[in-house]
Amino acid sequence: MEKIMLVVCTAIMLAVAPCAKAQWVVTDPGNLISGILNSANEIVQTSSTVSNVVKNFNEVKKVYDQGKEYYDKLKAVNNLVKDARKVQQIVLLVGNVSEMYVKNFGKMMNDPNFTPQELSAIANGYSTLLNESTELLKELKQIVSSNGLSLNDKERMDVIDRVYKEVKDYHNLVRYYTNKNISVSILRAKKQNNTKRVLELYGTAEQKYW
């Protein structure tokens, strides 16, 4: 069992994938995972180096759009064995954090209820949460390093399970962070009797944000 798990985990990170060979005929999983990780890292770096909010977001969106193909391809992979699927889900959660950042912050950029200073602070918050998620993904990659290969089956799965839980927590936190920021806009819009415009901008029912 240990040998099987070692092959599964190593396959996901290093594109060996003997158990899922048919699934990966065209797609290199190591390339997809590295693409998502590099894209997330670049988004974090861009957010911390560009001071102008509009220019910052344009650069972040450019990085996200360039890396989205990796996210979409990895999301389309099916029929993985259970443990390999959990690794896949961890990577996709990090990609989804990037997606929530770009899609929702893009709408906030068009929301008159936020000042430029507030938008800058919101972007920094997204960047921080994405950075924490990315650090966990880096930790996951270490289980197939020279040190990680010395782990037994239980230790390896304990790492995967722990990282999955922590990344899931950050994913949920980003969703909560998004909804709380939108709820601020809704409260401000209510005072101006302009709630409809805000709800149309974000595209869902008001109760979602509370």
C-alpha positions in Angstrom: 0.0 0.0 0.0 2.9 2.4 0.8 4.4 1.8 -2.6 1.0 2.5 -4.3 0.5 5.7 -2.3 4.0 6.9 -3.1 3.5 6.3 -6.8 0.1 8.2 -6.7 1.5 11.2 -4.8 4.7 11.4 -6.8 2.7 11.0 -10.0 0.6 14.1 -9.3 3.6 16.3 -8.6 6.1 14.9 -11.0 4.0 13.7 -13.9 5.0 10.0 -13.5 1.3 9.0 -13.1 1.4 5.3 -13.9 -2.0 4.7 -12.3 -3.6 7.4 -14.3 -1.6 7.1 -17.5 -4.6 7.0 -19.8 -6.0 10.1 -18.2 -2.8 12.1 -18.7 -2.0 11.2 -22.3 -2.1 14.8 -23.5 -1.9 16.7 -20.3 1.2 16.9 -18.1 -0.1 17.1 -14.4 3.2 18.5 -13.2 2.9 21.3 -15.7 -0.6 22.0 -14.6 0.2 22.1 -10.9 3.3 24.2 -11.5 1.3 26.6 -13.7 -1.4 27.2 -11.1 1.3 27.6 -8.4 3.3 30.0 -10.5 0.2 32.0 -11.5 -0.8 32.4 -7.8 2.7 33.4 -6.9 2.8 36.0 -9.7 -0.5 37.4 -8.6 0.7 37.9 -5.1 4.0 39.5 -6.3 2.1 41.8 -8.7 -0.3 42.9 -5.9 2.6 43.9 -3.7 4.6 45.8 -6.3 2.1 47.9 -8.2 0.7 50.8 -6.2 -2.0 52.1 -8.5 -5.2 50.2 -7.9 -6.4 50.1 -11.5 -3.0 49.2 -12.9 -2.6 46.7 -10.2 -5.8 44.9 -11.1 -5.1 45.0 -14.8 -1.8 43.3 -14.2 -3.3 40.8 -11.8 -6.1 39.9 -14.3 -3.5 39.5 -17.0 -1.6 37.0 -14.9 -4.8 35.2 -14.0 -6.0 34.9 -17.6 -2.6 33.5 -18.7 -2.7 30.9 -16.0 -6.4 30.0 -16.2 -5.8 27.3 -18.8 -3.9 25.3 -16.2 -6.8 25.6 -13.8 -9.4 24.6 -16.4 -7.4 21.6 -17.6 -6.7 20.3 -14.2 -10.4 20.8 -13.2 -11.4 18.6 -16.3 -9.4 15.6 -15.2 -11.6 12.7 -14.0 -11.2 9.1 -12.9 -8.3 9.7 -10.5 -7.9 7.3 -7.6 -9.2 8.7 -4.3 -5.9 10.0 -2.8 -4.7 11.5 -6.0 -8.1 13.3 -6.3 -7.6 14.9 -2.9 -4.2 16.3 -4.1 -6.0 17.6 -7.2 -8.7 19.2 -5.1 -6.1 21.0 -3.0 -4.5 22.6 -6.1 -7.9 23.5 -7.5 -8.9 25.2 -4.3 -5.8 27.5 -4.6 -6.7 28.2 -8.2 -10.3 29.0 -7.1 -9.0 31.5 -4.5 -7.3 33.3 -7.4 -10.5 33.1 -9.4 -12.6 34.6 -6.5 -10.1 37.4 -6.2 -10.1 38.4 -9.8 -13.8 38.0 -10.5 -15.1 39.7 -7.4 -12.4 42.5 -7.1 -13.1 43.3 -10.8 -16.7 44.0 -9.8 -15.6 46.0 -6.8 -13.5 48.2 -9.1 -16.8 49.3 -10.7 -18.6 49.8 -7.3 -18.8 53.5 -6.4 -19.4 52.6 -2.7 -15.7 51.8 -2.3 -13.0 54.5 -2.2 -9.6 54.0 -3.9 -8.0 53.5 -0.5 -10.5 50.9 0.5 -10.0 49.1 -2.8 -6.3 49.0 -2.2 -6.8 47.6 1.3 -9.2 44.9 -0.1 -6.7 43.9 -2.8 -4.0 43.6 -0.1 -6.4 41.4 1.9 -7.0 39.1 -1.1 -3.3 39.0 -1.9 -2.5 38.0 1.7 -5.0 35.2 1.8 -3.9 33.9 -1.6 -0.3 34.0 -0.4 -1.1 31.8 2.6 -2.9 29.3 0.4 0.1 29.2 -2.0 2.5 28.6 0.9 0.4 25.5 1.8 0.6 24.3 -1.8 4.4 24.6 -1.7 4.4 22.5 1.5 2.4 19.8 -0.3 5.0 19.6 -3.0 7.7 18.9 -0.4 6.2 15.5 0.3 7.8 14.2 -2.9 11.2 15.9 -2.1 14.1 13.9 -0.8 12.7 14.4 2.7 9.1 13.7 1.8 10.0 10.4 0.1 11.1 9.1 3.5 7.6 9.5 4.9 5.6 6.3 5.3 2.0 6.0 3.9 0.3 7.3 7.0 2.6 10.3 7.4 2.2 11.2 3.8 -1.6 11.0 4.0 -1.6 13.0 7.2 0.2 15.8 5.4 -2.2 15.7 2.5 -5.2 15.7 4.8 -3.9 18.5 6.9 -3.0 20.7 3.9 -6.4 20.0 2.4 -8.2 21.1 5.5 -6.1 24.3 5.9 -6.4 25.2 2.2 -10.2 24.6 2.4 -10.3 26.9 5.4 -8.5 29.7 3.5 -10.9 29.1 0.6 -13.9 29.6 2.8 -12.2 32.6 4.4 -11.8 34.2 1.0 -15.5 33.6 0.3 -16.4 35.1 3.6 -14.1 38.1 3.1 -15.7 38.7 -0.3 -19.2 38.6 1.1 -18.4 40.9 4.0 -16.9 43.5 1.7 -19.9 43.3 -0.6 -22.2 43.6 2.4 -20.5 46.9 3.3 -21.4 48.2 -0.2 -25.0 47.0 0.2 -25.3 48.9 3.5 -23.9 52.0 2.0 -26.2 51.6 -1.0 -29.3 51.3 1.3 -28.5 54.7 2.8 -28.5 56.1 -0.7 -31.6 54.1 -1.8 -29.5 52.5 -4.5 -29.5 48.8 -3.4 -30.7 47.5 -6.8 -27.6 48.8 -8.6 -25.3 47.0 -6.2 -27.2 43.7 -6.3 -27.2 43.9 -10.1 -23.4 44.4 -10.1 -22.7 41.4 -8.0 -25.5 39.3 -9.5 -27.0 37.4 -6.6 -29.6 37.8 -3.9 -28.8 40.2 -1.1 -29.1 37.5 1.7 -26.0 35.8 0.4 -23.8 38.5 1.8 -25.0 38.4 5.4 
